[in-house]
Amino acid sequence: MEIDARGLSCPQPVIETKKAVDKKIMHLKVLVDTIAAKENVSRFAKVMKYHVDVVETDYGWMLELEK
C-alpha cells in the first residue's frame, strides 16, 4: 500500500499512516515532503513496531514500513 502524504501538514501524514496500521497493513510506503512529517511518521511507525527505511527522493522522502 502507498500513502501519498506530500503537501499535507502535520499531523495529517501520521493520521493517514495510522489508518493503514489500524487495518493491519504489514508493508507500507509513505511519501512525505517535509522533515517534520518524515520524523513524525518514522517515530509513530517505530512505536507501532514497524521497521522503517527512509529513502531520500527528488520530492522529499519515501518511508518504507515493514512489520
Secondary structure, 3 states (H helix, E strand, C coil): CEEECCCCCCCHHHHHHHHHHHCCCCEEEEEECCHHHHHHHHHHHHHCCCEEEEEECCCCEEEEEEC
